[in-house]
Amino acid sequence: MDHKNLRYWSGEAAKWAEEYHANLRDRPVRPLTTPGDTVAKLPAIAPEAAEDMAQIFDDFKAIVPGAMTHWQHPRFFAYFPANASPASMLAEQLANAISAQAMLWQTAPAANEMEEVMVRWLRDALGLANHFTGTIHDSATTATLSAILTMRERALDYKGLSAGLSGQPRLRLYASAQNHSSVDKGARLAGIGQDNLVKIATDANHGMDPAALDAAIKADIAAGYKPAGVILCVGGTSIGACDPIAACLKIAKAHDLYTHVDAAWAGSAMICSEFRGLWHGVDGADSVVFNPHKWLGVQFDCAVQFLADPTAQINTLGLRPEYLKTQGADEINNYNEWTVPLGRRFRALKIWFTLRAYGLSGLRTRIRNHVAWSAQVAEAIAVLPDFHLITAPVLSLFTFQYAPAGQDANTATANLLEQINNDGRIYLTQTVHDGKFVIRVQVGQFDCTEADVMMIPAVLNELTKSD
Ligand SMILES: *Cc1c(COP(=O)(O)O)cnc(C)c1O
């Protein structure tokens, strides 16, 4: 395989991709495969001799697609979306062709400068204040870890970096239980510890109670702990919970705490001004993350972190040994100093392609449709016999239970979920809310239509009618 052959096989791959996407609706969203199926199809050891690309390509077709869950399937309503617009796929193909390592300005000048501009484009598109700069990570998990490490070091006067954590004050972080598990992971990995992540009580709307936050911080200070930061969520993964951002930031600021807002999924919706009430006050945050790779259509992986002032994070994560210095260029951003890994992919290109190929207005139309269709489908489910909405739509996410007379609702709902996903026409996943096993519905796939979405109540009705 050389570059000449690459041209031919790229063409074959593009043809295959077109057909794959054209026929995706005919495939079950979740594959009919069991653990070990793929292992059984792969040789136990790597080949000694070079193999023919035609054979490799055939094996790909025979083994892989049938054992994949199809995230780009228009009836994927599980988890959150991981949308890949065709324009972002094309950008990835071009980034692959160049395959640069964008760790420093001078290792990838256009990538570096495009990253700066794309962060600005997105900041303005989301309606964030123009003091924010930022960077692109692989995932929201990494961005949140970066923010938590920054909280730690800011609270320790940057002494943890050199002296380690032993003998330092015991730090505390604050978040509600509606936050994503990446916050727990961040607390663990940053050496702060799960036990020092205080879960603040939520109000009737499942948002953090600011008075409880204030009380927890004061109690910790009185007990000799050192509060370090507050992590807030907008559109929590379970049911879409949103903390009251302005009120919580006010408490955090009063205690001089660093603040991070996780809007990994819901952030994309903020390109529509009518949804910005969900994160009212966000301009006061130190750090905000959202994933263009979820709802905006920018192919995985792409997480954008906005920073009110990058200095504290650069002081925490940046390290500039002699061999990474760029002579005579102090004014440039070397984004590896803003993020955890040194090596970085050229992720800005797919943002550029996506925003230009669909325009903000095209992307807004998609998100508005998803939100409207989600409300429609929630209403349709609510009137089906024995179905109950448990949480109302937040943007395009809601949950429901199936509770036929004489059956345990949690068990009946779990059994129904298994039936739905074995049926394969739609794909849904579960969460536990207030002790109830519930099915989540999120509408957000890039190519889904109203008919795709209305297939949800149709399938539910069909599967439960014969009971
Ligand atoms: C998806 C999600 C995450 C995790 O995102 P990754 O990019 O997969 O790390 C974190 N928080 C929220 C609210 C999410 O929706």
The ligand as an ORCA input file, in Angstrom:
! r2SCAN-3c Opt
* xyz 0 1
  C     -21.227     13.452     27.326
  C     -21.022     14.222     28.555
  C     -19.796     14.212     29.224
  C     -18.648     13.354     28.784
  O     -18.191     13.731     27.545
  P     -16.882     13.089     26.894
  O     -16.558     14.058     25.821
  O     -17.297     11.759     26.388
  O     -15.848     12.996     27.944
  C     -19.659     15.014     30.332
  N     -20.665     15.770     30.782
  C     -21.869     15.809     30.162
  C     -22.948     16.685     30.700
  C     -22.074     15.026     29.040
  O     -23.269     15.089     28.415
*
